[in-house]
Structures are given as structure tokens and as C-alpha cells.
Amino acid sequence: MEIDFLLIGQGLAGSALGYRLKKAGFKIKLLDQPDLNQSTKIAAGLYNPVTGRKMVKTWNADQLFPEIEPFYQELEQVTKKSFLRPINIYRPFLSIEEQNEWMGNSADPGFSKYIQKIYQESQSEFLKDPYGGVLLKNSGWLDSKAFMEAMSEYFGEDLILDYLQEDQLQFQEGFWNYGDLKTRSVIYCSGVAANQSKFFGFLPFAPVKGEILEVKQDFCPDYIVNRGVFRVHLGDGIHRVGSTYTWHDLDQGPTERAKNELTERLAGLVQLPVEEYVSHKTGIRPATKDRKPFLGKHPDLQSVYIFNGFGAKGVSLIPFYSQVMVNHLTRSTPIPSEVAITRYFNYI
């Protein structure tokens, strides 16, 4: 079978890029072994315009955020499934100084598009927010498990569930041969597995383990609470709480240390005890050394590409950069230097 693109990996990145290529009229196949790493399926899936301890605007937010909701809403229409959850995010202030700073930010056009309201007093007896907080808009979360199930159904026979046997990828007469497939191009969207690839092992991946709890608590506001830990209401009083970031215990499963850490952080945000621990899950994120994704063509091999390394912010990054990648693949449009893998060619 002759195709245009073989995508290795059907996580968030592979699903988005595969959809855009298929929409553009190209013949594609996706090769995925879903039991290797469940990071997409357990991911929190937040898209948050203000992040970090210093509460700064997310990198490249003004390019990224206009693309997020329209893209996932389009996929909802195509698949006839629901998985996007637009909702405000409430971030408590830690001091009067921070409150004053954000009062100033509310008048800044660069921030105002992401600010629903500034509060100068606590919004609930159940929250530790004595200085109030900022309620963000253009935010929410993606139900990653529902998204993956919908996209798997959408791709149908174009999705092949099998392990990649990389030594069977052979280039001959302008095609990469793999089993009974002949593809013009191969694209690695395989998350942390690409770190072990003979083609892209030179790239400085920095895999990060994340652990997430699902707990029962009574307090169910109509917003996500996020400061030091996020708390997303899933329904029926169950909340997803996360996430940890560790680099040193990638081979371990869920740990008691992470459970205690998340519980302590939650107690510093919500003044209610955990009634029940519903689940404790872990995944490995395909992060990179400079926290920017990897896009581009292999420096030597013909028609071998990578679209990878989106880390914890994949839900926010992928709608915009999947279109950048399609433009590069189909029209040779240059990839922005900050995400192009050419930034690492000097180290090969």
C-alpha cells in the first residue's frame, strides 16, 4: 500500500497532525502501541494562559491560544464526540503586592484578553485565598482519554496497533518501506519513545514523570483552582489533582512520596479534607531540555521528520504547531527557529 505519511505514535501530537494531513487530502497511516506509555490518556489536559510560581503569561500565548478552542471544537464536530471543557481558572494571590500587580495587569492589553475578573477578597470559605485572586478566561481542559478514544475511532483502519520495528524501516527508490506499506515520509510523534530512536536519539529529550490523584471532596466550584497544584472537577464530587514533576524515578510507578506531596499542596489551597482517594496514576511526559518542542526534518535522512517534545503543555502547543508542521511538510514553509530541531544540529 502506497501512502504519503506514516506517523509513528497516535498520542495528542500524532492525532492532531494526522487529522490535519488527512483533512488536506493526504493518505496517512498511524502506527501506535497504546500500552507503552499512557501519558496522553492520564494527562490533566489544562490550557492555562498564566502559569508558574510567578504567574506569568504562557510562552507564545498570543499565537497559541486563539487556535486552541477552535481546533478542538472542530474535532468534536468531526468525531461527533465531546472532550473539550472550556472553564475559567482561578489563581489565588499570595500577597497584597501580587494583588496590586494584577490590578495593573488588568489594564494591560497584553493580559486583559485572558482576565475575566480580579478579586480582592476570598471567594470561598473553603479556599485559602485571603488576598483574592485572578479569574482567567480563554482557559479550560481537554478530556484526554475521551479525545484519544474519539480520534482512534476517527482514524479507523488508518490506525495500526503494533510495536514499531525500527530496523524494518528501509529506504528504497524514494519510499520508506515498512511491511506492506510504502510511504513517502515518516514522522515521529511517539513521545518519549522517540528518545530511543536510532534516528532522533541525538535530540536532548528530558522526560519528566508526572503523578496525578483523583480524590473526593465536597467543594465543587464552577472554575478550576490552580496555585501550586491544580484541582479539576470531573463530576460526582471527584477532582483531578496534580501534578508532580520528577526526572529521577522514571521507571517507578505511583509513589507514596508524590501522593503525600499532592495532598499537602491541596491542603494549602482547599480547606477541606480528602474524603476518598479514587485513583493514583502516573505518566512520562516527552519534555525537552529547553522546554520547547522538536519540529523538523532529520539532518541527513530523506523524508524523516519529528513532531514531538511537547511536554506538559501539549494541549496548548499542538493546535498551533501542528499547522506549522503541515505547512512545512506540504509547502516547505520554514519552521520557527525556537522550535526547529536545527537548533541542535551543531551538537551532532
MIRO-864683 format. One line per 2 residues: number of its first residue (from 1); their letters; for each residue x negated, y negated, z negated of N, C-alpha, C. Coordinates in steps of 0.1 Angstrom, whole numbers, always signed. Layout:
MIRO-864683
NUM) A) X:Y:Z:X:Y:Z:X:Y:Z | ...
END
This chain:
MIRO-864683
1) ME) -8:+12:+0:+0:+0:+0:-9:-12:+0 | -6:-21:+9:-14:-34:+10:-7:-45:+4
3) ID) -14:-52:-6:-8:-63:-13:-18:-75:-13 | -13:-86:-18:-21:-98:-18:-29:-100:-31
5) FL) -22:-97:-42:-29:-99:-55:-26:-87:-65 | -36:-82:-71:-35:-72:-82:-38:-79:-95
7) LI) -29:-81:-104:-31:-87:-116:-33:-77:-127 | -44:-78:-134:-48:-69:-145:-43:-75:-158
9) GQ) -32:-69:-163:-26:-74:-176:-13:-81:-173 | -3:-77:-181:+10:-83:-180:+15:-89:-193
11) GL) +5:-97:-199:+9:-104:-211:+16:-117:-207 | +15:-127:-215:+21:-140:-212:+14:-146:-199
13) AG) +1:-145:-198:-6:-151:-187:-3:-144:-174 | -4:-130:-174:-1:-122:-162:+14:-124:-158
15) SA) +23:-125:-167:+37:-126:-164:+40:-140:-157 | +34:-150:-162:+36:-164:-157:+30:-165:-143
17) LG) +17:-160:-142:+10:-161:-129:+17:-152:-119 | +20:-140:-123:+27:-131:-114:+40:-136:-108
19) YR) +48:-143:-117:+60:-149:-113:+58:-160:-103 | +48:-168:-105:+46:-180:-96:+41:-174:-82
21) LK) +33:-164:-82:+28:-159:-70:+39:-152:-62 | +47:-144:-69:+58:-137:-63:+68:-148:-57
23) KA) +71:-158:-65:+80:-169:-60:+75:-175:-48 | +62:-176:-47:+55:-182:-35:+55:-173:-23
25) GF) +60:-161:-24:+61:-152:-13:+50:-141:-12 | +42:-140:-21:+31:-131:-21:+35:-117:-26
27) KI) +28:-107:-21:+30:-93:-26:+20:-91:-37 | +26:-87:-48:+18:-85:-60:+21:-72:-67
29) KL) +11:-68:-75:+13:-57:-85:+6:-61:-98 | +12:-57:-109:+6:-59:-122:+3:-45:-128
31) LD) -9:-44:-133:-14:-32:-140:-15:-35:-155 | -8:-28:-163:-7:-31:-177:-6:-18:-185
33) QP) -14:-18:-196:-12:-7:-206:-7:-14:-219 | +5:-14:-222:+11:-23:-233:+7:-18:-247
35) DL) +2:-6:-249:-2:-2:-262:-16:-6:-266 | -23:-13:-257:-37:-16:-260:-38:-28:-271
37) NQ) -31:-38:-268:-31:-50:-278:-18:-57:-277 | -11:-58:-288:+3:-63:-289:+3:-78:-292
39) ST) -8:-86:-289:-9:-100:-294:+3:-108:-288 | +7:-106:-275:+18:-114:-270:+31:-111:-277
41) KI) +33:-98:-279:+46:-94:-284:+48:-98:-299 | +38:-100:-306:+39:-104:-320:+36:-118:-323
43) AA) +32:-125:-312:+28:-139:-314:+39:-148:-319 | +36:-158:-326:+46:-168:-331:+52:-175:-320
45) GL) +45:-178:-309:+50:-185:-297:+54:-199:-299 | +48:-206:-309:+51:-220:-310:+45:-229:-299
47) YN) +53:-239:-296:+47:-250:-288:+50:-263:-296 | +39:-269:-300:+39:-279:-310:+30:-291:-305
49) PV) +35:-302:-303:+27:-313:-298:+17:-320:-308 | +19:-317:-321:+10:-322:-331:+4:-311:-339
51) TG) -9:-309:-339:-14:-297:-346:-26:-300:-355 | -30:-291:-362:-43:-291:-370:-41:-298:-383
53) RK) -51:-297:-392:-51:-303:-405:-49:-319:-404 | -55:-325:-394:-55:-339:-393:-43:-344:-385
55) MV) -34:-335:-381:-22:-338:-374:-24:-347:-362 | -32:-342:-353:-35:-349:-340:-27:-344:-329
57) KT) -25:-352:-318:-18:-347:-307:-26:-335:-300 | -18:-325:-296:-24:-313:-290:-32:-317:-278
59) WN) -43:-311:-276:-52:-313:-264:-44:-313:-251 | -45:-323:-243:-39:-324:-230:-24:-324:-230
61) AD) -18:-328:-242:-3:-327:-244:+5:-333:-233 | +0:-345:-228:+8:-353:-219:+10:-346:-205
63) QL) +0:-337:-202:+1:-329:-190:+9:-316:-193 | +6:-310:-204:+12:-297:-207:+27:-297:-210
65) FP) +31:-306:-219:+44:-305:-225:+56:-308:-215 | +54:-316:-205:+65:-318:-195:+68:-305:-188
67) EI) +59:-295:-187:+60:-283:-180:+66:-272:-188 | +65:-272:-201:+68:-261:-209:+83:-256:-208
69) EP) +92:-265:-212:+106:-261:-213:+112:-258:-199 | +109:-267:-189:+115:-264:-175:+110:-250:-170
71) FY) +97:-246:-173:+92:-234:-168:+99:-222:-174 | +100:-222:-187:+106:-210:-194:+121:-210:-191
73) QE) +128:-222:-190:+142:-222:-187:+144:-216:-173 | +135:-219:-164:+136:-213:-150:+135:-198:-151
75) LE) +126:-193:-159:+125:-178:-161:+137:-172:-168 | +143:-180:-177:+156:-175:-183:+167:-173:-172
77) QV) +167:-183:-163:+178:-182:-152:+175:-171:-143 | +162:-169:-140:+159:-158:-130:+161:-144:-136
79) TK) +158:-143:-149:+159:-129:-156:+173:-127:-162 | +180:-138:-163:+193:-138:-170:+192:-133:-184
81) KS) +181:-137:-191:+178:-134:-205:+175:-147:-212 | +176:-146:-225:+174:-158:-234:+161:-155:-242
83) FL) +151:-164:-242:+140:-162:-250:+133:-175:-255 | +137:-187:-249:+132:-200:-253:+140:-205:-264
85) RP) +134:-210:-275:+141:-216:-286:+136:-230:-289 | +141:-240:-282:+138:-254:-285:+143:-258:-298
87) IN) +135:-263:-307:+138:-267:-320:+128:-277:-325 | +133:-287:-334:+123:-296:-340:+114:-289:-349
89) IY) +102:-295:-351:+92:-291:-361:+90:-302:-371 | +92:-298:-384:+90:-308:-395:+76:-306:-401
91) RP) +68:-317:-401:+55:-316:-407:+54:-326:-419 | +54:-321:-431:+53:-329:-443:+40:-337:-444
93) FL) +41:-349:-449:+29:-358:-452:+23:-353:-465 | +10:-355:-466:+2:-351:-478:-1:-363:-486
95) SI) +2:-375:-481:-2:-387:-489:+6:-399:-483 | +6:-410:-491:+12:-423:-487:+4:-428:-475
97) EE) -9:-426:-475:-17:-431:-464:-13:-424:-451 | -11:-411:-452:-7:-404:-440:+7:-409:-435
99) QN) +16:-411:-444:+29:-416:-441:+28:-430:-434 | +20:-439:-439:+18:-452:-432:+12:-450:-418
101) EW) +2:-441:-417:-4:-439:-404:+6:-435:-394 | +15:-426:-398:+25:-421:-388:+36:-431:-386
103) MG) +39:-440:-395:+48:-451:-392:+42:-459:-381 | +29:-461:-381:+22:-468:-370:+23:-460:-357
105) NS) +21:-447:-358:+21:-438:-346:+35:-439:-339 | +45:-441:-347:+59:-440:-341:+61:-452:-331
107) AD) +53:-462:-332:+54:-473:-323:+44:-472:-311 | +36:-462:-311:+26:-459:-301:+32:-451:-290
109) PG) +33:-456:-277:+39:-448:-266:+33:-434:-264 | +20:-433:-268:+13:-420:-267:+19:-410:-276
111) FS) +25:-414:-287:+30:-405:-297:+45:-405:-298 | +52:-416:-294:+66:-418:-296:+74:-407:-289
113) KY) +69:-403:-278:+77:-393:-270:+78:-379:-277 | +70:-377:-287:+70:-365:-295:+76:-367:-309
115) IQ) +80:-379:-312:+85:-381:-326:+100:-383:-326 | +107:-374:-333:+122:-376:-334:+125:-386:-345
117) KI) +118:-384:-357:+121:-394:-368:+110:-393:-378 | +107:-404:-385:+98:-404:-396:+106:-405:-409
119) YQ) +103:-396:-418:+110:-396:-431:+100:-401:-442 | +105:-410:-451:+96:-415:-462:+99:-409:-475
121) ES) +108:-399:-475:+111:-392:-488:+114:-378:-485 | +114:-369:-495:+116:-355:-493:+129:-352:-486
123) QS) +129:-341:-478:+141:-337:-470:+148:-326:-476 | +143:-320:-487:+150:-309:-493:+144:-306:-507
125) EF) +152:-302:-516:+147:-298:-529:+139:-285:-528 | +140:-278:-517:+132:-266:-516:+119:-268:-509
127) LK) +116:-280:-505:+103:-283:-498:+94:-291:-507 | +81:-288:-506:+71:-297:-512:+66:-308:-503
129) DP) +75:-318:-502:+72:-329:-493:+76:-342:-499 | +69:-346:-511:+73:-358:-518:+71:-371:-510
131) YG) +62:-370:-500:+60:-382:-492:+68:-382:-479 | +77:-373:-477:+84:-372:-465:+76:-365:-454
133) GV) +79:-368:-442:+72:-361:-431:+76:-366:-417 | +71:-360:-407:+75:-364:-393:+82:-352:-387
135) LL) +94:-356:-381:+102:-346:-374:+98:-347:-359 | +92:-337:-353:+87:-337:-340:+98:-331:-330
137) KN) +98:-337:-318:+106:-332:-307:+98:-326:-296 | +104:-322:-285:+97:-315:-274:+89:-303:-280
139) SG) +95:-296:-289:+88:-285:-296:+98:-273:-297 | +92:-262:-302:+100:-250:-304:+92:-238:-304
141) WL) +98:-227:-300:+91:-214:-300:+96:-205:-289 | +88:-196:-284:+92:-186:-274:+93:-173:-281
143) DS) +104:-166:-280:+106:-152:-285:+98:-143:-276 | +85:-141:-280:+76:-134:-271:+80:-120:-267
145) KA) +85:-113:-277:+90:-99:-274:+101:-99:-264 | +111:-108:-266:+122:-108:-256:+117:-113:-243
147) FM) +107:-122:-243:+102:-127:-230:+95:-115:-223 | +87:-108:-230:+79:-97:-223:+89:-86:-218
149) EA) +99:-83:-225:+109:-73:-221:+116:-78:-208 | +120:-91:-208:+127:-97:-197:+118:-97:-184
151) MS) +105:-100:-186:+96:-101:-175:+93:-87:-170 | +91:-77:-178:+89:-64:-174:+100:-59:-165
153) EY) +112:-62:-169:+124:-58:-161:+124:-65:-148 | +120:-78:-148:+120:-86:-136:+110:-80:-126
155) FG) +98:-76:-130:+88:-71:-121:+91:-57:-116 | +99:-50:-124:+103:-37:-119:+92:-28:-114
157) ED) +93:-23:-101:+83:-14:-96:+70:-21:-93 | +70:-34:-94:+57:-42:-92:+48:-41:-104
159) LI) +53:-35:-115:+46:-33:-128:+42:-19:-129 | +29:-16:-130:+23:-3:-131:+18:-1:-145
161) LD) +23:+8:-153:+19:+10:-166:+8:+21:-166 | -4:+17:-168:-15:+26:-167:-28:+19:-172
163) YL) -38:+27:-177:-51:+21:-180:-58:+17:-168 | -65:+6:-169:-74:+2:-158:-87:+11:-158
165) QE) -90:+17:-147:-102:+24:-145:-111:+15:-136 | -119:+7:-142:-126:-4:-135:-135:+1:-125
167) DQ) -141:+13:-127:-151:+18:-118:-144:+23:-105 | -131:+24:-105:-124:+28:-93:-120:+16:-84
169) LQ) -123:+4:-89:-121:-8:-80:-133:-9:-71 | -131:-7:-58:-141:-7:-48:-138:-16:-37
171) FQ) -148:-25:-33:-145:-34:-22:-150:-29:-9 | -141:-30:+1:-144:-24:+14:-136:-31:+25
173) EG) -143:-37:+35:-136:-43:+46:-126:-53:+42 | -130:-62:+33:-121:-73:+30:-110:-70:+19
175) FW) -110:-58:+14:-100:-54:+4:-106:-48:-8 | -100:-50:-19:-103:-42:-31:-94:-30:-31
177) NY) -100:-18:-31:-92:-6:-31:-91:-1:-46 | -79:+3:-50:-77:+9:-63:-66:+19:-62
179) GD) -70:+32:-62:-60:+42:-60:-54:+41:-46 | -41:+41:-45:-35:+39:-32:-32:+25:-29
181) LK) -37:+15:-37:-35:+1:-34:-47:-5:-27 | -44:-14:-17:-54:-22:-11:-50:-37:-14
183) TR) -58:-44:-21:-54:-58:-25:-65:-67:-20 | -60:-79:-16:-69:-89:-11:-77:-96:-23
185) SV) -70:-96:-34:-76:-103:-46:-73:-96:-59 | -82:-97:-68:-79:-91:-82:-80:-103:-92
187) IY) -71:-103:-101:-71:-114:-111:-70:-108:-125 | -80:-111:-133:-80:-106:-147:-72:-115:-156
189) CS) -60:-110:-161:-52:-117:-170:-50:-108:-183 | -60:-100:-186:-59:-89:-195:-63:-93:-210
191) GV) -63:-105:-213:-65:-109:-227:-79:-104:-232 | -80:-99:-244:-93:-96:-250:-100:-85:-242
193) AA) -92:-77:-235:-98:-66:-227:-108:-71:-217 | -106:-83:-212:-115:-88:-202:-129:-91:-207
195) NQ) -130:-91:-220:-143:-93:-227:-152:-81:-225 | -146:-69:-222:-153:-57:-219:-155:-54:-204
197) SK) -150:-63:-196:-150:-61:-182:-165:-62:-177 | -168:-54:-167:-182:-55:-161:-183:-67:-152
199) FF) -171:-73:-149:-171:-85:-140:-172:-98:-149 | -165:-98:-160:-164:-111:-167:-169:-110:-182
201) GF) -177:-100:-185:-183:-98:-198:-193:-109:-201 | -197:-117:-191:-207:-128:-194:-200:-140:-200
203) LP) -187:-141:-199:-180:-153:-204:-179:-152:-220 | -181:-164:-226:-181:-164:-241:-167:-163:-248
205) FA) -161:-152:-247:-149:-149:-254:-152:-150:-269 | -142:-154:-277:-144:-154:-292:-131:-149:-298
207) PV) -128:-136:-296:-115:-130:-301:-112:-134:-315 | -100:-137:-318:-95:-141:-331:-84:-132:-335
209) KG) -85:-126:-347:-74:-118:-353:-64:-127:-360 | -51:-125:-358:-41:-132:-364:-31:-123:-371
211) EI) -27:-126:-383:-18:-118:-391:-5:-126:-394 | +6:-120:-393:+19:-127:-394:+28:-119:-403
213) LE) +35:-125:-412:+45:-119:-420:+59:-122:-416 | +69:-114:-418:+83:-117:-418:+89:-115:-431
215) VK) +95:-125:-437:+99:-125:-451:+114:-130:-452 | +120:-126:-463:+134:-131:-465:+133:-142:-476
217) QD) +140:-154:-472:+142:-165:-481:+155:-171:-478 | +161:-178:-488:+175:-183:-486:+174:-196:-477
219) FC) +164:-204:-479:+164:-218:-473:+162:-217:-458 | +173:-221:-450:+173:-219:-436:+176:-232:-429
221) PD) +167:-242:-428:+170:-255:-422:+170:-253:-407 | +175:-264:-400:+176:-264:-386:+163:-269:-379
223) YI) +152:-266:-385:+139:-270:-380:+128:-260:-385 | +117:-260:-378:+106:-252:-382:+98:-261:-392
225) VN) +93:-255:-403:+85:-262:-412:+70:-258:-409 | +61:-267:-408:+48:-264:-404:+38:-273:-410
227) RG) +30:-268:-420:+19:-276:-426:+11:-266:-433 | -1:-262:-428:-9:-252:-434:-4:-238:-431
229) VF) +8:-236:-428:+15:-224:-424:+27:-228:-417 | +32:-220:-407:+44:-222:-400:+55:-213:-406
231) RV) +67:-217:-405:+79:-209:-410:+90:-210:-400 | +93:-200:-393:+103:-200:-382:+114:-191:-386
233) HL) +126:-196:-386:+138:-188:-389:+142:-180:-378 | +143:-167:-380:+146:-157:-369:+161:-153:-370
235) GD) +168:-157:-380:+182:-153:-382:+183:-144:-394 | +195:-144:-400:+198:-135:-411:+189:-137:-423
237) GI) +184:-150:-425:+176:-153:-436:+162:-147:-435 | +158:-143:-423:+144:-137:-421:+136:-148:-414
239) HR) +124:-150:-419:+115:-161:-414:+101:-154:-410 | +96:-159:-399:+82:-155:-395:+73:-165:-401
241) VG) +62:-161:-407:+53:-169:-414:+39:-166:-410 | +32:-176:-406:+18:-173:-401:+10:-186:-399
243) ST) -1:-185:-394:-8:-173:-391:-22:-174:-397 | -29:-163:-399:-43:-163:-402:-52:-164:-390
245) YT) -64:-167:-392:-74:-168:-381:-87:-162:-387 | -91:-150:-382:-103:-144:-386:-111:-139:-374
247) WH) -124:-139:-376:-133:-134:-365:-141:-121:-369 | -140:-118:-382:-150:-108:-387:-143:-94:-389
249) DL) -130:-93:-388:-124:-80:-391:-115:-75:-380 | -120:-76:-368:-111:-74:-356:-106:-60:-355
251) DQ) -113:-50:-361:-110:-36:-360:-100:-32:-371 | -97:-40:-381:-88:-36:-391:-74:-40:-388
253) GP) -65:-33:-394:-51:-36:-392:-47:-47:-402 | -34:-47:-405:-29:-57:-415:-37:-56:-428
255) TE) -40:-67:-434:-48:-67:-447:-41:-73:-458 | -43:-69:-470:-37:-74:-482:-42:-89:-484
257) RA) -55:-91:-480:-60:-105:-482:-52:-115:-474 | -49:-111:-461:-41:-120:-453:-27:-122:-458
259) KN) -21:-111:-463:-8:-112:-469:-7:-122:-481 | -17:-121:-489:-18:-130:-501:-21:-144:-497
261) EL) -29:-146:-487:-32:-159:-482:-20:-166:-476 | -12:-159:-468:+0:-164:-462:+11:-167:-473
263) TE) +12:-158:-483:+21:-160:-493:+18:-173:-501 | +5:-175:-504:+1:-186:-512:+4:-199:-504
265) RL) +1:-199:-491:+3:-211:-483:+18:-214:-482 | +26:-204:-481:+40:-206:-480:+46:-212:-493
267) AG) +40:-207:-504:+45:-212:-517:+41:-227:-519 | +30:-231:-512:+26:-245:-512:+35:-254:-503
269) LV) +44:-248:-496:+53:-255:-487:+67:-254:-490 | +72:-242:-494:+86:-239:-497:+87:-235:-511
271) QL) +95:-242:-519:+96:-239:-533:+107:-228:-536 | +105:-217:-530:+114:-206:-532:+105:-193:-532
273) PV) +109:-183:-540:+101:-170:-540:+105:-162:-527 | +96:-154:-523:+98:-144:-513:+107:-133:-518
275) EE) +119:-131:-512:+128:-121:-517:+124:-107:-513 | +119:-107:-501:+115:-94:-495:+105:-96:-484
277) YV) +95:-87:-483:+86:-86:-472:+92:-77:-461 | +96:-82:-450:+102:-74:-440:+92:-67:-431
279) SH) +81:-74:-427:+71:-68:-419:+58:-75:-420 | +47:-69:-416:+34:-75:-416:+27:-70:-404
281) KT) +24:-79:-394:+19:-75:-381:+6:-82:-378 | -2:-77:-369:-15:-83:-365:-17:-81:-350
283) GI) -25:-91:-345:-28:-90:-331:-41:-97:-329 | -48:-95:-317:-61:-101:-314:-58:-111:-303
285) RP) -61:-123:-305:-59:-134:-295:-72:-135:-286 | -70:-137:-273:-81:-139:-264:-86:-153:-264
287) AT) -92:-157:-275:-97:-171:-277:-111:-172:-270 | -116:-184:-269:-129:-187:-263:-137:-195:-272
289) KD) -150:-196:-269:-159:-203:-278:-156:-218:-279 | -152:-224:-267:-149:-238:-268:-134:-241:-268
291) RK) -126:-230:-271:-111:-231:-272:-104:-237:-260 | -111:-235:-248:-104:-238:-236:-103:-225:-227
293) PF) -93:-224:-219:-91:-212:-212:-101:-210:-201 | -101:-198:-195:-110:-194:-184:-102:-193:-171
295) LG) -105:-202:-161:-98:-201:-148:-109:-201:-137 | -108:-193:-127:-117:-194:-116:-121:-181:-110
297) KH) -130:-182:-100:-135:-171:-92:-148:-166:-98 | -150:-153:-97:-163:-147:-101:-174:-154:-93
299) PD) -186:-157:-99:-196:-164:-92:-202:-156:-80 | -201:-143:-79:-207:-135:-69:-197:-127:-61
301) LQ) -188:-121:-67:-179:-111:-61:-168:-118:-53 | -165:-113:-42:-154:-119:-33:-140:-116:-39
303) SV) -132:-126:-40:-118:-124:-43:-115:-118:-57 | -124:-120:-67:-122:-116:-80:-121:-128:-89
305) YI) -110:-129:-96:-107:-141:-104:-103:-138:-118 | -103:-148:-126:-99:-147:-140:-89:-158:-144
307) FN) -79:-154:-151:-69:-164:-157:-66:-159:-171 | -73:-165:-180:-74:-158:-193:-79:-168:-204
309) GF) -80:-163:-217:-86:-170:-227:-77:-181:-233 | -64:-179:-234:-55:-190:-238:-53:-190:-253
311) GA) -58:-180:-260:-58:-181:-275:-44:-183:-281 | -43:-190:-292:-31:-191:-299:-21:-201:-293
313) KG) -26:-209:-283:-17:-219:-277:-13:-215:-263 | -12:-202:-260:-9:-197:-247:+5:-202:-242
315) VS) +15:-202:-251:+28:-207:-247:+28:-221:-242 | +20:-229:-248:+19:-243:-243:+11:-245:-231
317) LI) +0:-237:-230:-10:-239:-219:-6:-233:-206 | +0:-221:-207:+2:-213:-195:+11:-219:-184
319) PF) +23:-225:-188:+31:-231:-177:+24:-240:-168 | +16:-249:-174:+8:-259:-165:-3:-252:-158
321) YS) -11:-244:-165:-23:-239:-158:-20:-227:-149 | -9:-221:-150:-5:-211:-140:-3:-217:-127
323) QV) +3:-229:-127:+5:-237:-114:-9:-241:-109 | -17:-246:-117:-31:-250:-113:-38:-238:-106
325) MV) -36:-226:-112:-43:-214:-107:-37:-210:-94 | -24:-211:-92:-17:-207:-80:-22:-217:-69
327) NH) -23:-230:-72:-28:-240:-62:-42:-236:-58 | -50:-232:-67:-64:-228:-64:-64:-216:-55
329) LT) -56:-206:-58:-56:-193:-51:-51:-195:-36 | -41:-204:-35:-34:-205:-22:-38:-216:-14
331) RS) -43:-227:-20:-47:-239:-12:-61:-244:-15 | -68:-236:-23:-82:-239:-27:-84:-252:-34
333) TP) -73:-256:-41:-73:-268:-49:-83:-266:-60 | -92:-276:-63:-102:-274:-74:-95:-272:-87
335) IP) -102:-264:-96:-98:-262:-109:-104:-273:-118 | -97:-279:-127:-103:-290:-136:-115:-284:-143
337) SE) -126:-292:-144:-139:-287:-149:-138:-282:-163 | -129:-288:-171:-129:-284:-185:-123:-270:-188
339) VA) -117:-264:-178:-112:-250:-179:-118:-241:-168 | -125:-246:-159:-131:-238:-148:-143:-230:-154
341) IT) -144:-217:-150:-155:-209:-155:-168:-213:-150 | -168:-222:-140:-181:-227:-135:-189:-234:-146
343) RY) -182:-238:-157:-189:-245:-168:-199:-235:-175 | -198:-222:-172:-207:-212:-178:-216:-206:-169
345) FN) -216:-210:-156:-225:-203:-146:-240:-205:-149 | -243:-215:-156:-258:-218:-159:-263:-208:-169
347) YI) -254:-200:-176:-258:-191:-187:-259:-177:-182 | -256:-174:-169:-256:-161:-164:-270:-156:-162
END
